[in-house]
Amino acid sequence: MTSNPHLPVRPTLQDALDLARAGDPRGFEELYGQLAGSVTRFAHSRSAEDPEGLTNDVFLAAFRHLEEFDGDDDDLRGWVFTIARNKLIDDARRRSRRPRTVDAGVADADHITASAESDVVGTDWVHDQLEILTDEQREVVLLRVVGGLTVPEIADVVKRSIGSVKALQRRALRQLEKNLPQNPYPTDAEWR
């Protein structure tokens, strides 16, 4: 099979990493392009105040410290999500220290527009299901599903053993399974 010379070839994550390490702006653009969506979805799902801004902060930090990063493309995804997790922890701490104020004109705006989180995660039902999990279980599930990380990568990000991550994932999935309706699919009569 021959490749079409007119079709642009998207560099692999490793190619982008190599370009960025060499200082080529295309490498930075490609790294951001390939990873930013997952980081933003993870930030949304963890209720970041400004998920897009947090994503930008994550990549700014990653690009500033890229020369310190020692690994390949497989390690890069975990490293970026470690930075994202740390930024989310900082975001939550900052918000907990800030006094909450509500503008009367903005207080009722929630019913007018759908939240960004429900746009990204899917539905209120999915959000409700995630809320039944412990914080640790929710984080593992989101890193696995939204972040696309492997169990060893998640273990590195959350600073736990692989066995601990597997156990958290297993307990989370069991808890979610218990909460599913007995027959989640409509019957023929319900379709009519």
N, C-alpha and C positions, 0 to 999 in steps of 0.2 A: 504494500500500500504506500503510495507516495503522498507526501504532504503538499497542500496547495500553497505556493509561495505568496499568494495574495491575502491569505487569511492570517491575521495577527496571532501569534502564539503567546499565550499568557505564561509568564515565567512561573516556575514552581516557587514554593515558599523558600526553598533552599537557594534558588537563583536570586530571589529578591533579597534574601539575607546577605548573600555574597556581594551583591551590588551595593547595598546599604553600608556594609562594612568597608567597602572601597570608597564610600563617600558619594556614590552616584545617586542623585535625587530620585531617579526612577525606582531604585530599590526601596527607598522610604515610602514612596507613593504606593508601590505594589504591596509592601508589608501592611500598610494601613488598609488598602483596598481589600486584602484577603482576610484580615483579622478584625477590623473595626466593627463590622456588623454583629459578630458574635459577642464582642465585648459590650457593645451598646445594648444588645438584648439581655445580656447578663445583668448589666447595670439597671435596666428597666425592671427586670424580674426581682431584683433586690431592693426596689423602691428608692433608687438614687434620686436626689432632688433634681439634678440636671444630668440625665444619662449621657447626652451627647457631649456636654462639657466635660464630664468625668472621663469619657472615652478619649477626648482630646488630651486631657491631662495624663492619662495612662500612656498614650503614644509619645507625648512630649518627654515624659520620664524615661520611657524605653529607649527612645532615640538618643537622649542625652547620655545614657549609660550603655549604649550598644557596644562600645569598646570593652566594657567590663564583662559583657555576656560571654560565657564560655560554653558553647554547645552548638548543636545543629538545628535544623528546622523542627525536628521532633521536640526538642527541648524548648524552642522559642515559644510555642503556644502556651506551654505551662508557665513559663517565665512571665509572659504578658498577662496571663490570668492571675498570677501571684500579685503583680503590680495592681491589677484591677481590684482584686480582693482587698488589698491594703488601702487603696484609695476609697473603696466603699466603707471600710471600717472607719477611716478618717472622716468621711462624709457623715456617717451616722453619729459619731462622737460630736462633731461640730454642730449638727442639728439638735442634739440633745442638750447642748449647753446654751443654745440660743432661745430666748423667750419667744413663744408662739404668739403671733398677732394675726388677726383675721380682719380684712377689710370687708365691711358689710356688703359692698357691691360685688365682691368676688366670692363671698361665701356660698352663694347659690349657683355658681357657674358650673359646678361638678355635674349637675344633671343635664346641662346643655351640650357639653362635649364629652366624648368618650375619653377615658384616661389613656395616656400613652402606654401605660402598662398593659391595659386590656387589649390595645391594638397589637402589642408585641407578643404577649403571652398567649393571647387568643380570646378567651372569654372570662367572664366573672366566675364561671364554674371552675375553670382551671385554677384561677387565683384562689378560690375557696379551698380547692383540694390541696394546693400547696400549703395553705395556712394550717392544715391539720398536722403537718409534719413538724418535727422539732427544727430549730434553726440549723443544726448540723446536717440533718437529713435533707432539708430543703436545699442547702448549699451544695451538697454532693449531687443531688438530682439535677439541679440547674447547671452545674459545671459539666455534668455528663451529657445532658440533653441539649442545653442551649449553647454551652461552650464547646461541646464536641470533644472533650478531653477524655483520655483513657484513664483507667483506674490508677495506674502508677503516676500519671500526671496530676490527677486530683490529689493523691496522697502528698505529692510534693507541694502543691498549692496550699492545702489546708494543714500541712505539717502533722500528718497522721500516718500510721502504718497502712500498708496496702490492705491488710486484713481488716483493719478498723474501717476503712473506706468501703470495702465490700460489705461489711456487716451493716453499716449505715444505709447503704444503697438497698440491701436486701430488706431491712426493716421498713424503709420508706416505701418500697414497692408493695410490701405486704399490707402496710397501713392504707395505701392508696387503693389496693385491690379490695380490702374490706369495705371501703367507702363507696365502691361502684355499685350501681343498682344491679339487682339480680339478673335482669334482662335489659341490658342497655340498648338493644335494638328494638325498634317498634315492630309490633306484630302486623300481619296483613290487615287486620281490622282497624288498627290505628292509622294506617296509611290512607284509608278511605275517608 
